Amino acid sequence: MKLKISIIFPLLAVTLLLIGCQSEVNSPDRNELLNDQLSYETVDSDLALMKDGGMPLDSAAGVFSIGWNEIFRPFMDSSRIKGMAFAVAFGERPTDLPHFRKFGLDMGEIFINYSGNHIEMHKRFHERRGTAYSLFKRPFGNSENLLEYIPNTEYQFEVTGSEFFAPITISLTSPNALMDITSPANGQVIDPTQDLTINWEGGKEGKVGVRLMPHLRPHRGPGGGPGRMEENHPPFDKIIFVILDTNTGTYTFSAEQIQILLNGIQADGLMSEVSQMDFGEVEHENGTLRTAMRNGNSVMMRIQ
């Protein structure tokens, strides 16, 4: 078992790097710039997640990922299974993101095919970061192209190709059962001075990631409006991430760990997540492409 208090799962602690976007020629309005920025930050955070989960990212020529309910994303209710997917192929030019480390190559169009469905991924381009593909039109919102979960089913990335990337079809198989946190319940009030046990069902045999972090009280900006996004997310050193060697179905965070998380910050709750990642690889003219089939579940708890 591995235990880390680190920046490994920073998806809810996304730091906006808005410099550079605002000077793009013929760029869209400010809302579109923010959406584009968040899209690249989200992919970079997902890459960090997979690297910490054991993916040899540094040697990858690209990454293709599909998952369900793995990340507790803002504004998303817990009553509906959420499908996620992204794809990126790495070029040679470096970028200013730590895990989206090289310029993203144009791969033409990418479709996800499964059980008679043919879904086109959204293609985004940034002059400093290149091209990336995502299922979400907006990084944290609902997608018009919702990826349905069907157990033990083949999902294909159909890549049409370009002058920079030869066409390829990549197949991944969905898990037999998604992970589901059975307790505590979403929104349950807990005592932060007591140990906290997370119980779950589903998934498969093998390693499981368990995460715990505080949910901060929203900061208010001038005039009572929302504060800066980075002020509303926990500091990088306030995330506990544990890797279990087997799918035990349960893990307990000690009261001492919880007090360390909450010390010195204005938190009104805790968020916990369990997740699994099934990694694979496919050879391509550009090199080894890494794949990930992911699934997980999250809950948010209120504290007394």
ROFIPA-642793 format. One line per 10 residues: their letters; for each residue z, y, x of N, C-alpha, C. Coordinates in Angstrom, 3 decimals. Example, Ala and Ser with C-alpha at 12.3 -4.5 7.8 and 13.67 -1.06 7.14 Angstrom:
! residues 2
as) 7.800,-5.690,13.190,7.800,-4.500,12.300,7.800,-3.300,13.200; 7.080,-2.250,12.850,7.140,-1.060,13.670,7.870,0.030,12.900 .
This chain:
! residues 304
mklkisiifp) 0.000,-1.195,0.841,0.000,0.000,0.000,0.000,1.242,0.875; -0.792,2.239,0.501,-0.842,3.491,1.228,-0.296,4.597,0.358; 0.455,5.533,0.953,0.993,6.666,0.228,0.634,7.932,0.952; 0.051,8.886,0.221,-0.340,10.147,0.823,0.076,11.291,-0.089; 0.567,12.383,0.504,0.715,13.650,-0.199,-0.245,14.588,0.495; -1.364,14.874,-0.137,-2.451,15.530,0.583,-3.415,16.192,-0.350; -4.593,16.538,0.173,-5.635,17.203,-0.601,-6.676,16.209,-1.066; -6.362,14.920,-1.047,-7.378,13.906,-1.238,-8.065,14.002,-2.583; -7.311,14.251,-3.671,-7.930,14.331,-4.986,-7.873,15.774,-5.473; -8.707,16.645,-4.946,-8.588,18.065,-5.273,-9.410,18.487,-6.467 .
llavtlllig) -9.843,17.558,-7.300,-10.778,17.933,-8.354,-10.178,18.960,-9.290; -8.887,18.822,-9.579,-8.266,19.815,-10.442,-7.774,21.015,-9.649; -7.960,20.954,-8.323,-7.572,22.077,-7.478,-8.806,22.665,-6.837; -9.881,22.736,-7.593,-11.154,23.246,-7.080,-10.994,24.692,-6.649; -11.395,24.987,-5.420,-11.375,26.344,-4.906,-12.774,26.906,-4.964; -12.967,27.984,-5.682,-14.307,28.534,-5.871,-14.746,29.288,-4.625; -15.899,28.927,-4.117,-16.489,29.616,-2.977,-17.639,30.468,-3.494; -17.333,31.596,-4.092,-18.350,32.356,-4.806,-19.224,33.190,-3.887; -18.842,33.370,-2.643,-19.684,34.145,-1.760,-20.973,33.384,-1.503; -22.050,34.102,-1.401,-23.320,33.451,-1.132,-24.143,33.276,-2.378 .
cqsevnspdr) -23.530,32.896,-3.490,-24.276,32.702,-4.724,-24.757,34.022,-5.297; -23.958,35.060,-5.171,-24.246,36.284,-5.874,-25.455,37.014,-5.326; -25.923,36.656,-4.157,-27.036,37.366,-3.558,-28.356,36.623,-3.689; -28.368,35.530,-4.469,-29.597,34.759,-4.583,-30.677,35.562,-5.297; -31.901,35.483,-4.796,-33.030,36.141,-5.414,-33.389,35.422,-6.717; -33.668,36.187,-7.763,-34.036,35.640,-9.068,-32.977,34.693,-9.617; -31.722,34.946,-9.280,-30.650,34.071,-9.740,-30.364,34.336,-11.204; -29.806,33.340,-11.937,-29.481,33.516,-13.349,-28.269,34.404,-13.518; -27.799,34.543,-14.758,-26.665,35.423,-15.018,-25.392,34.844,-14.412; -24.312,35.619,-14.517,-23.070,35.262,-13.839,-22.519,33.924,-14.313 .
nellndqlsy) -22.641,33.630,-15.606,-22.146,32.357,-16.117,-22.883,31.181,-15.502; -24.201,31.318,-15.326,-24.964,30.246,-14.701,-24.580,30.093,-13.234; -24.330,31.219,-12.549,-23.890,31.135,-11.156,-22.574,30.384,-11.053; -21.667,30.666,-11.971,-20.379,29.982,-11.946,-20.553,28.505,-12.227; -21.423,28.161,-13.182,-21.682,26.755,-13.485,-22.250,26.039,-12.272; -23.222,26.664,-11.594,-23.815,26.063,-10.406,-22.758,25.863,-9.324; -21.946,26.895,-9.113,-20.913,26.819,-8.089,-19.951,25.679,-8.381; -19.485,25.605,-9.616,-18.550,24.557,-9.996,-19.174,23.172,-9.889; -20.472,23.074,-10.164,-21.149,21.778,-10.063,-21.075,21.244,-8.645; -21.353,22.098,-7.660,-21.305,21.646,-6.269,-19.869,21.375,-5.830 .
etvdsdlalm) -18.928,22.200,-6.287,-17.532,21.949,-5.955,-17.070,20.619,-6.545; -17.526,20.310,-7.753,-17.134,19.069,-8.410,-17.680,17.861,-7.669; -18.946,17.906,-7.275,-19.529,16.800,-6.514,-18.798,16.632,-5.192; -18.487,17.752,-4.520,-17.783,17.672,-3.245,-16.415,17.022,-3.418; -15.724,17.362,-4.493,-14.420,16.761,-4.757,-14.539,15.270,-5.064; -15.579,14.896,-5.805,-15.799,13.472,-6.087,-16.099,12.701,-4.808; -16.840,13.316,-3.888,-17.109,12.664,-2.606,-15.816,12.484,-1.815; -14.930,13.470,-1.864,-13.634,13.338,-1.200,-12.846,12.178,-1.778; -12.895,12.038,-3.106,-12.219,10.929,-3.780,-12.712,9.595,-3.247; -14.023,9.434,-3.141,-14.574,8.149,-2.718,-14.335,7.883,-1.235 .
kdggmpldsa) -14.378,8.929,-0.432,-14.083,8.743,0.993,-12.662,8.243,1.183; -11.713,8.822,0.443,-10.335,8.379,0.563,-10.149,6.976,0.004; -11.007,6.601,-0.957,-10.932,5.260,-1.506,-11.548,4.199,-0.614; -12.143,4.610,0.510,-12.680,3.654,1.475,-14.171,3.698,1.684; -14.902,4.565,0.987,-16.343,4.640,1.197,-16.644,5.251,2.568; -17.500,4.603,3.390,-17.877,5.168,4.694,-18.872,6.316,4.510; -18.378,7.426,4.046,-19.223,8.548,3.659,-19.973,9.155,4.834; -19.350,9.189,6.006,-19.963,9.852,7.153,-21.278,9.200,7.579; -21.438,7.924,7.296,-22.667,7.229,7.680,-23.646,7.093,6.517; -23.353,7.717,5.393,-24.187,7.559,4.202,-25.391,8.488,4.244 .
agvfsigwne) -26.553,7.968,3.813,-27.735,8.801,3.625,-27.769,9.409,2.237; -26.892,8.937,1.358,-26.806,9.453,0.003,-25.743,8.696,-0.767; -25.362,9.244,-1.924,-24.338,8.615,-2.761,-24.799,8.657,-4.212; -24.650,7.511,-4.895,-24.974,7.387,-6.316,-23.747,6.837,-7.018; -23.238,7.571,-8.003,-21.962,7.202,-8.605,-22.019,7.275,-10.127; -21.421,6.282,-10.774,-21.238,6.254,-12.222,-19.775,5.931,-12.495; -19.201,6.544,-13.530,-17.817,6.230,-13.864,-17.459,6.680,-15.258; -16.310,6.225,-15.719,-15.809,6.581,-17.041,-14.348,6.971,-16.952; -14.028,8.143,-17.509,-12.641,8.584,-17.716,-11.810,8.619,-16.441; -12.458,8.688,-15.282,-11.656,8.552,-14.070,-10.878,9.802,-13.725 .
ifrpfmdssr) -11.443,10.972,-13.988,-10.791,12.202,-13.594,-10.284,12.937,-14.822; -9.058,13.460,-14.740,-8.518,14.269,-15.823,-9.109,15.664,-15.681; -10.178,15.928,-16.397,-10.870,17.208,-16.286,-10.366,18.172,-17.367; -10.318,19.473,-17.055,-9.863,20.436,-18.056,-10.719,20.409,-19.307; -10.127,20.788,-20.425,-10.814,20.981,-21.697,-11.360,19.679,-22.285; -10.945,18.540,-21.784,-11.467,17.275,-22.290,-10.363,16.536,-23.031; -10.594,16.222,-24.289,-9.593,15.487,-25.047,-9.557,14.042,-24.585; -8.516,13.330,-25.003,-8.332,11.957,-24.535,-8.800,10.927,-25.556; -9.442,11.371,-26.636,-9.786,10.448,-27.707,-11.177,9.845,-27.562; -11.919,10.250,-26.569,-13.293,9.796,-26.428,-13.573,9.383,-24.985 .
ikgmafavaf) -14.224,8.268,-24.806,-14.562,7.819,-23.458,-15.613,8.753,-22.870; -15.357,9.243,-21.679,-16.259,10.195,-21.044,-17.011,9.525,-19.887; -18.324,9.538,-19.950,-19.135,8.998,-18.876,-19.511,10.077,-17.880; -19.483,9.729,-16.596,-19.793,10.671,-15.522,-20.762,10.026,-14.552; -21.620,10.835,-13.960,-22.530,10.330,-12.941,-23.007,11.483,-12.072; -23.226,11.209,-10.794,-23.864,12.185,-9.925,-24.625,11.441,-8.829; -25.541,12.144,-8.196,-26.324,11.577,-7.094,-26.669,12.688,-6.114; -26.633,12.356,-4.846,-27.018,13.301,-3.799,-27.553,12.514,-2.608; -28.619,13.026,-1.994,-29.143,12.467,-0.740,-28.974,13.526,0.339; -28.490,13.136,1.495,-28.143,14.097,2.529,-29.305,14.346,3.490 .
gerptdlphf) -29.565,15.633,3.763,-30.528,16.013,4.780,-29.835,16.237,6.113; -30.404,17.094,6.933,-29.845,17.322,8.267,-29.066,18.622,8.374; -29.427,19.623,7.594,-28.793,20.927,7.716,-27.378,20.875,7.161; -26.390,21.388,7.894,-25.018,21.365,7.389,-24.816,22.375,6.261; -23.807,22.121,5.431,-23.437,23.049,4.359,-22.025,23.566,4.619; -21.531,24.389,3.706,-20.186,24.949,3.864,-19.149,24.211,3.037; -19.488,23.008,2.570,-18.523,22.187,1.850,-18.092,21.029,2.743; -16.835,20.643,2.705,-16.333,19.643,3.662,-16.857,18.235,3.459; -17.201,17.820,2.229,-17.638,16.443,1.993,-19.091,16.371,1.559; -19.562,17.404,0.871,-20.997,17.563,0.648,-21.495,18.192,1.949 .
rkfgldmgei) -21.471,17.398,3.008,-21.490,17.922,4.369,-22.859,18.323,4.862; -23.926,17.826,4.217,-25.281,18.160,4.642,-26.124,18.553,3.439; -27.180,19.283,3.722,-28.065,19.825,2.700,-28.587,18.714,1.797; -28.492,18.920,0.476,-28.938,17.917,-0.485,-30.449,17.894,-0.613; -31.046,16.707,-0.492,-32.497,16.559,-0.564,-32.988,16.449,-2.005; -34.157,17.021,-2.249,-34.831,16.853,-3.529,-35.316,15.404,-3.622; -34.899,14.692,-4.668,-35.320,13.309,-4.881,-36.271,13.173,-6.064; -36.869,14.287,-6.489,-37.703,14.258,-7.682,-36.821,14.283,-8.923; -37.132,13.453,-9.893,-36.302,13.332,-11.084,-35.504,12.028,-11.005; -34.321,12.053,-11.616,-33.482,10.850,-11.656,-33.108,10.575,-13.108 .
finysgnhie) -33.286,9.328,-13.509,-32.926,8.884,-14.854,-31.905,7.755,-14.734; -31.036,7.663,-15.725,-30.123,6.526,-15.824,-30.571,5.684,-17.009; -30.883,4.421,-16.731,-31.378,3.497,-17.755,-30.351,2.403,-18.008; -30.071,2.135,-19.290,-29.179,1.035,-19.649,-29.346,0.723,-21.126; -29.422,-0.540,-21.451,-29.470,-1.013,-22.851,-30.434,-0.212,-23.721; -31.632,0.031,-23.201,-32.638,0.757,-23.952,-32.520,2.267,-23.900; -31.495,2.807,-23.253,-31.318,4.257,-23.111,-32.001,4.746,-21.837; -32.514,5.966,-21.892,-33.229,6.578,-20.773,-32.750,8.026,-20.681; -31.785,8.295,-19.792,-31.109,9.581,-19.731,-31.497,10.312,-18.453; -31.970,11.538,-18.606,-32.340,12.340,-17.435,-31.120,13.093,-16.913 .
mhkrfherrg) -30.894,13.025,-15.606,-29.802,13.755,-14.985,-30.210,15.212,-14.778; -29.212,16.093,-14.791,-29.469,17.509,-14.562,-29.628,17.757,-13.060; -30.649,18.480,-12.696,-30.995,18.745,-11.298,-30.632,20.182,-10.968; -29.841,20.364,-9.911,-29.419,21.702,-9.513,-29.800,21.966,-8.064; -30.180,23.218,-7.809,-30.547,23.607,-6.447,-29.774,24.848,-6.039; -29.298,24.837,-4.793,-28.596,25.975,-4.198,-29.203,26.199,-2.822; -29.512,27.448,-2.488,-30.240,27.709,-1.243,-29.449,27.341,-0.001; -28.117,27.268,-0.095,-27.286,26.901,1.060,-26.840,25.449,1.013; -26.954,24.798,-0.149,-26.422,23.445,-0.295,-27.463,22.429,-0.726; -28.623,22.891,-1.122,-29.688,21.969,-1.455,-29.628,21.492,-2.891 .
tayslfkrpf) -30.051,20.253,-3.101,-30.197,19.700,-4.437,-29.125,18.655,-4.710; -28.589,18.692,-5.910,-27.641,17.678,-6.377,-27.956,17.365,-7.829; -27.599,16.182,-8.261,-27.887,15.713,-9.616,-26.578,15.328,-10.293; -26.455,15.713,-11.559,-25.236,15.424,-12.294,-25.578,15.123,-13.739; -24.727,14.323,-14.365,-24.910,14.039,-15.783,-24.517,15.229,-16.633; -23.575,16.028,-16.136,-23.087,17.164,-16.900,-23.953,18.389,-16.687; -24.326,19.029,-17.785,-25.044,20.291,-17.686,-24.112,21.378,-17.181; -22.854,21.331,-17.649,-21.810,22.227,-17.165,-20.729,21.349,-16.565; -20.146,21.751,-15.433,-19.311,20.843,-14.647,-18.103,20.271,-15.360; -17.425,21.041,-16.217,-16.228,20.531,-16.862,-16.380,20.416,-18.367 .
gnsenlleyi) -17.567,20.702,-18.904,-17.753,20.670,-20.345,-18.329,19.358,-20.802; -18.609,19.276,-22.100,-19.256,18.089,-22.619,-20.721,18.060,-22.207; -21.280,16.907,-22.146,-22.681,16.745,-21.768,-23.500,16.368,-22.988; -24.707,16.923,-23.064,-25.618,16.470,-24.098,-26.013,15.019,-23.852; -25.978,14.611,-22.595,-26.367,13.260,-22.203,-25.119,12.420,-21.955; -24.430,12.053,-23.009,-23.199,11.292,-22.846,-23.521,9.863,-22.443; -22.870,9.403,-21.405,-23.107,8.070,-20.878,-22.172,7.079,-21.566; -22.731,6.238,-22.402,-21.940,5.278,-23.161,-21.446,4.153,-22.256; -20.234,3.712,-22.506,-19.703,2.563,-21.774,-20.000,1.276,-22.537; -20.672,0.335,-21.865,-20.915,-0.998,-22.398,-20.443,-1.991,-21.337 .
pnteyqfevt) -19.529,-2.898,-21.662,-18.980,-3.813,-20.655,-20.049,-4.696,-20.015; -19.855,-4.964,-18.729,-20.664,-5.925,-17.977,-22.161,-5.717,-18.215; -22.603,-4.480,-18.066,-23.987,-4.101,-18.342,-24.609,-3.448,-17.113; -25.893,-3.690,-16.909,-26.597,-3.093,-15.777,-26.996,-1.655,-16.101; -26.605,-0.747,-15.215,-26.992,0.667,-15.290,-27.869,0.962,-14.075; -29.039,1.538,-14.314,-29.986,1.795,-13.238,-30.166,3.291,-12.991; -30.130,3.678,-11.711,-30.622,4.981,-11.299,-32.119,4.823,-11.006; -32.957,5.452,-11.778,-34.400,5.440,-11.536,-34.772,6.757,-10.845; -35.086,6.683,-9.560,-35.395,7.867,-8.755,-36.909,7.954,-8.567; -37.523,9.026,-9.054,-38.982,9.136,-9.004,-39.499,9.451,-7.606 .
gseffapiti) -38.656,10.087,-6.761,-39.034,10.359,-5.387,-39.698,11.707,-5.187; -39.832,12.075,-3.908,-40.447,13.338,-3.508,-40.954,13.180,-2.085; -41.443,14.259,-1.504,-41.892,14.198,-0.114,-40.733,13.971,0.853; -39.496,14.215,0.379,-38.320,14.060,1.232,-37.591,12.737,1.010; -37.937,12.043,-0.095,-37.164,10.863,-0.479,-38.058,9.919,-1.264; -38.225,8.697,-0.751,-39.105,7.718,-1.405,-38.488,7.225,-2.711; -39.306,6.862,-3.685,-38.787,6.345,-4.968,-37.947,5.098,-4.762; -36.972,4.924,-5.642,-36.115,3.743,-5.565,-35.429,3.544,-6.917; -35.096,2.295,-7.226,-34.276,1.970,-8.386,-33.001,1.294,-7.897; -31.879,1.819,-8.300,-30.573,1.325,-7.863,-29.816,0.827,-9.085 .
sltspnalmd) -29.335,-0.406,-9.030,-28.661,-1.023,-10.178,-27.172,-1.212,-9.895; -26.349,-0.833,-10.863,-24.913,-1.036,-10.806,-24.468,-1.731,-12.092; -23.419,-2.529,-12.022,-22.920,-3.252,-13.196,-21.573,-2.701,-13.621; -21.443,-2.406,-14.893,-20.200,-1.838,-15.419,-19.091,-2.882,-15.435; -17.823,-2.442,-15.370,-16.707,-3.393,-15.405,-16.543,-4.028,-16.780; -15.855,-5.166,-16.813,-15.609,-5.866,-18.077,-14.674,-5.089,-18.994; -13.762,-4.319,-18.404,-12.803,-3.554,-19.210,-12.406,-2.302,-18.449; -12.348,-1.179,-19.164,-11.892,0.060,-18.555,-10.374,0.062,-18.446; -9.868,0.820,-17.490,-8.431,0.954,-17.345,-7.899,1.860,-18.443; -6.686,1.567,-18.889,-6.087,2.329,-19.980,-4.588,2.441,-19.734 .
itspangqvi) -4.107,3.665,-19.584,-2.672,3.887,-19.394,-1.971,3.682,-20.731; -1.042,2.730,-20.767,-0.338,2.407,-22.010,0.961,3.189,-22.163; 1.561,3.595,-21.048,2.747,4.454,-21.118,2.922,5.151,-19.765; 3.412,6.391,-19.814,3.786,7.169,-20.989,2.564,7.625,-21.777; 2.797,8.086,-22.995,1.710,8.566,-23.842,1.293,9.970,-23.420; 0.051,10.312,-23.712,-0.431,11.649,-23.414,0.385,12.672,-24.211; 0.932,13.671,-23.516,1.744,14.694,-24.159,3.212,14.348,-24.291; 3.610,13.168,-23.841,5.012,12.755,-23.949,5.901,13.639,-23.087; 7.103,13.938,-23.580,8.071,14.722,-22.824,8.893,13.776,-21.954; 8.983,14.084,-20.670,9.724,13.227,-19.744,10.799,14.040,-19.032 .
dptqdltinw) 11.773,13.337,-18.472,12.844,13.941,-17.701,12.461,13.869,-16.212; 12.196,15.006,-15.563,11.741,14.977,-14.166,12.827,14.585,-13.167; 14.073,14.449,-13.638,15.145,14.009,-12.744,15.286,12.488,-12.730; 14.461,11.802,-13.518,14.481,10.348,-13.574,13.194,9.776,-12.985; 13.256,8.508,-12.545,12.050,7.836,-12.072,11.002,7.797,-13.184; 9.735,7.800,-12.792,8.638,7.783,-13.758,7.772,6.554,-13.495; 7.680,5.666,-14.493,6.862,4.462,-14.368,5.577,4.627,-15.157; 4.442,4.400,-14.482,3.130,4.439,-15.115,2.680,2.995,-15.340; 2.346,2.653,-16.600,1.872,1.312,-16.949,0.450,1.399,-17.476; -0.362,0.414,-17.126,-1.752,0.425,-17.564,-2.270,-0.988,-17.774 .
eggkegkvgv) -3.387,-1.066,-18.491,-4.100,-2.321,-18.716,-5.537,-2.159,-18.270; -6.260,-3.283,-18.199,-7.688,-3.247,-17.898,-7.989,-3.174,-16.418; -9.265,-2.908,-16.127,-9.703,-2.945,-14.749,-9.909,-4.372,-14.279; -10.059,-4.524,-12.995,-10.272,-5.846,-12.416,-9.270,-6.079,-11.304; -9.302,-7.271,-10.725,-8.450,-7.545,-9.573,-8.916,-6.686,-8.398; -7.980,-6.297,-7.585,-8.349,-5.486,-6.426,-7.575,-4.184,-6.386; -7.951,-3.309,-5.469,-7.218,-2.080,-5.211,-7.270,-1.123,-6.397; -6.166,-0.393,-6.544,-6.048,0.621,-7.593,-5.474,1.885,-6.968; -6.043,3.031,-7.331,-5.491,4.310,-6.920,-4.626,4.889,-8.024; -3.438,5.367,-7.669,-2.530,5.993,-8.625,-2.183,7.383,-8.099 .
rlmphlrphr) -2.325,8.378,-8.973,-2.125,9.758,-8.545,-1.137,10.453,-9.471; -0.343,11.362,-8.889,0.577,12.182,-9.672,0.551,13.592,-9.107; 0.486,14.585,-10.013,0.509,15.977,-9.566,0.998,16.868,-10.701; 1.510,18.051,-10.359,2.033,18.941,-11.398,0.929,19.674,-12.145; 1.227,20.004,-13.395,0.361,20.883,-14.183,1.039,22.243,-14.227; 0.351,23.270,-13.732,0.972,24.576,-13.591,0.872,25.404,-14.863; 1.869,26.241,-15.057,1.812,27.198,-16.152,0.706,28.209,-15.855; -0.132,28.515,-16.831,-1.272,29.404,-16.567,-0.829,30.786,-16.111; -1.483,31.266,-15.042,-1.283,32.645,-14.608,-2.121,33.572,-15.475; -1.641,34.773,-15.658,-2.381,35.763,-16.424,-2.894,36.855,-15.508 .
gpgggpgrme) -4.141,37.229,-15.757,-4.751,38.292,-14.982,-4.509,39.644,-15.621; -5.202,40.684,-15.142,-5.066,42.013,-15.724,-5.378,42.003,-17.213; -4.547,42.685,-18.001,-4.767,42.760,-19.438,-4.406,41.493,-20.179; -3.742,40.562,-19.522,-3.335,39.334,-20.174,-4.371,38.238,-20.192; -5.515,38.468,-19.534,-6.560,37.450,-19.486,-6.231,36.356,-18.503; -7.076,35.308,-18.443,-6.838,34.195,-17.517,-6.825,34.663,-16.074; -5.958,34.087,-15.282,-5.918,34.403,-13.866,-7.013,33.682,-13.112; -7.026,33.855,-11.781,-8.020,33.168,-10.964,-7.811,31.670,-11.068; -8.917,30.890,-11.067,-8.838,29.447,-11.280,-7.927,28.774,-10.274; -7.993,29.200,-8.993,-7.194,28.522,-7.979,-5.704,28.740,-8.188 .
enhppfdkii) -5.311,29.791,-8.970,-3.903,30.022,-9.241,-3.358,29.061,-10.293; -4.243,28.435,-11.048,-3.832,27.572,-12.147,-3.864,26.094,-11.782; -3.985,25.780,-10.507,-4.028,24.393,-10.057,-2.995,24.193,-8.961; -2.485,22.975,-8.788,-1.406,22.740,-7.822,-1.876,22.927,-6.397; -0.977,23.350,-5.509,-1.323,23.428,-4.091,-1.741,22.063,-3.558; -2.508,22.069,-2.477,-3.037,20.828,-1.923,-1.941,19.845,-1.527; -0.764,20.367,-1.137,0.302,19.468,-0.691,1.196,19.008,-1.840; 0.775,19.266,-3.075,1.544,18.859,-4.239,0.832,17.752,-5.025; 0.149,16.876,-4.323,-0.532,15.747,-4.946,-0.079,14.467,-4.247; 0.418,13.523,-5.004,0.772,12.214,-4.451,-0.322,11.232,-4.839 .
fvildtntgt) -0.879,10.549,-3.848,-1.909,9.546,-4.098,-1.500,8.245,-3.439; -1.422,7.191,-4.225,-0.998,5.878,-3.750,-2.141,4.890,-3.941; -2.439,4.081,-2.918,-3.413,3.003,-3.035,-2.670,1.670,-3.074; -2.770,0.978,-4.205,-2.167,-0.347,-4.342,-3.186,-1.399,-3.944; -2.761,-2.400,-3.209,-3.673,-3.446,-2.755,-4.125,-4.360,-3.883; -3.335,-4.444,-4.955,-3.691,-5.279,-6.098,-3.473,-4.494,-7.393; -4.129,-4.932,-8.450,-4.010,-4.302,-9.750,-2.739,-4.807,-10.433; -1.620,-4.159,-10.132,-0.320,-4.610,-10.615,-0.072,-4.246,-12.071; -0.768,-3.238,-12.595,-0.546,-2.787,-13.959,0.640,-1.862,-14.117; 1.324,-1.562,-13.022,2.488,-0.680,-13.104,2.780,-0.072,-11.739 .
ytfsaeqiqi) 3.293,1.152,-11.754,3.761,1.790,-10.515,4.814,2.822,-10.891; 5.860,2.930,-10.058,6.947,3.858,-10.326,7.024,4.927,-9.251; 6.993,6.186,-9.691,7.256,7.327,-8.815,8.741,7.645,-8.910; 9.382,7.841,-7.775,10.819,8.084,-7.769,11.130,9.514,-8.213; 12.350,9.690,-8.684,12.796,11.029,-9.066,12.722,11.982,-7.878; 13.008,11.457,-6.684,12.938,12.289,-5.485,11.509,12.790,-5.248; 10.519,11.911,-5.394,9.131,12.327,-5.245,8.758,13.405,-6.256; 9.199,13.227,-7.493,8.878,14.190,-8.544,9.503,15.544,-8.233; 10.733,15.540,-7.749,11.384,16.807,-7.424,10.678,17.525,-6.277; 10.161,16.777,-5.322,9.396,17.390,-4.232,8.130,18.048,-4.781 .
llngiqadgl) 7.463,17.378,-5.730,6.259,17.942,-6.322,6.549,19.252,-7.052; 7.676,19.286,-7.772,7.965,20.426,-8.640,8.681,21.558,-7.918; 9.204,21.304,-6.753,9.993,22.302,-6.036,9.144,23.514,-5.649; 9.590,24.676,-6.082,8.958,25.915,-5.655,7.737,26.342,-6.433; 7.380,25.622,-7.494,6.220,26.020,-8.286,6.592,26.075,-9.766; 5.807,26.822,-10.539,6.038,26.970,-11.976,5.178,25.950,-12.718; 5.730,24.766,-12.926,4.993,23.694,-13.596,5.558,23.455,-14.985; 4.680,23.156,-15.942,5.143,22.809,-17.277,4.851,21.354,-17.629; 4.332,20.596,-16.651,4.045,19.198,-16.913,3.620,18.465,-15.662; 3.343,17.193,-15.826,2.828,16.341,-14.760,1.582,15.633,-15.260 .
msevsqmdfg) 0.644,15.390,-14.373,-0.545,14.624,-14.703,-0.605,13.403,-13.805; -0.935,12.262,-14.400,-1.068,11.024,-13.635,-2.389,10.352,-13.955; -2.917,9.641,-12.966,-4.212,8.980,-13.110,-4.169,7.628,-12.405; -4.825,6.642,-13.000,-5.078,5.376,-12.325,-6.587,5.180,-12.270; -7.088,4.604,-11.188,-8.537,4.478,-11.054,-8.892,3.318,-10.129; -10.102,2.791,-10.336,-10.679,1.782,-9.463,-12.097,2.193,-9.100; -12.538,1.795,-7.913,-13.879,2.090,-7.436,-14.505,0.840,-6.837; -15.659,0.457,-7.348,-16.390,-0.701,-6.843,-17.553,-0.181,-6.012; -17.451,-0.309,-4.696,-18.453,0.250,-3.787,-19.553,-0.753,-3.466; -20.746,-0.243,-3.195,-21.870,-1.059,-2.757,-22.764,-0.254,-1.851 .
evehengtlr) -23.852,-0.857,-1.390,-24.797,-0.146,-0.536,-26.204,-0.673,-0.760; -27.166,0.204,-0.572,-28.580,-0.116,-0.731,-29.328,0.495,0.443; -30.223,-0.277,1.054,-30.999,0.253,2.169,-32.225,1.011,1.652; -32.537,2.115,2.337,-33.625,2.998,1.957,-34.278,3.530,3.224; -35.482,4.072,3.100,-36.168,4.642,4.265,-35.315,5.688,4.969; -34.504,6.430,4.211,-33.671,7.481,4.791,-32.394,6.946,5.425; -32.042,5.691,5.140,-30.810,5.121,5.664,-30.056,4.381,4.575; -28.765,4.166,4.793,-27.943,3.419,3.853,-27.420,4.333,2.748; -27.740,3.963,1.513,-27.246,4.689,0.351,-25.987,4.008,-0.156; -24.956,4.767,-0.395,-23.694,4.233,-0.907,-23.657,4.377,-2.429 .
tamrngnsvm) -23.093,3.368,-3.083,-22.973,3.405,-4.536,-21.521,3.205,-4.950; -21.191,3.705,-6.125,-19.838,3.540,-6.657,-19.895,3.389,-8.165; -19.275,2.332,-8.668,-19.040,2.164,-10.095,-17.539,2.357,-10.295; -17.155,3.406,-11.036,-15.762,3.805,-11.103,-15.258,3.771,-12.546; -13.962,3.546,-12.690,-13.365,3.703,-14.005,-11.880,3.993,-13.832; -11.307,4.657,-14.824,-9.901,5.020,-14.724,-9.425,5.649,-16.008; -8.194,6.161,-15.972,-7.605,6.792,-17.140,-6.543,7.777,-16.659; -6.283,8.807,-17.462,-5.329,9.847,-17.093,-4.470,10.218,-18.279; -3.264,10.702,-17.975,-2.377,11.237,-19.007,-1.726,12.514,-18.464; -1.389,13.402,-19.392,-0.618,14.588,-19.042,0.703,14.529,-19.784 .
mriq) 1.794,14.755,-19.049,3.132,14.681,-19.629,3.814,16.037,-19.531; 4.568,16.380,-20.541,5.388,17.582,-20.510,6.743,17.268,-19.890; 7.351,18.267,-19.259,8.656,18.060,-18.642,9.699,18.875,-19.381; 10.918,18.337,-19.404,12.015,18.994,-20.103,12.397,20.305,-19.429 .
